[in-house]
Amino acid sequence: EQGLQLLELGGSVEEDYIRIARCFEATRQRCCRLEQDGHRAREQLARVEAERAALEVKLKHARNQVEVEMKKRHRAEAELEKQERKLQLVLELLMREPWGKEALSREQCSVLSALAGRRLGAALAPVRRSSAVDESCQSLLSHSDISYDRTEDDV
């Protein structure tokens, strides 16, 4: 009887060993798949990091370009105001002096008079801005919103 029990026990142990071996093989295969997935994820991360670095360089260049263009615009607006003031002074001088009115025809005088009126109104108005750019307080993005530092990029 003990021999039969040992044979029966031996048969179940063999089946247990087979089950354990199958579990080990399934675990090994799962580990291989996970290792491959990890390798693919690291490659994808490297690609994304390279793309992010390239985009940061582009952003830096764009910010610098915006700053340069804003400076050019302010200089151009200042020059425009200066030239408008000169033109206004010349027009006023022509309209006041009798020799200026004599040298001009009646039609030229009326045109200059109208032009002087418009320029005077423009000169008295606050700083004139190009209508191509919306700089109202309701604008979603103004030049004051542009940050040139990288403190927000650390998130």
Secondary structure by P-SEA (a helix, b strand, c coil): caaaaaaaaaaaaaaaaaaaaaaaaaaaaaaaaaaaaaaaaaaaaaaaaaaaaaaaaaaaaaaaaaaaaaaaaaaaaaaaaaaaaaaaaaaaaaaacaaaaaaccaaaaaaaaaaaaaaaaaaaccccccccccccccccccccccccccccccc
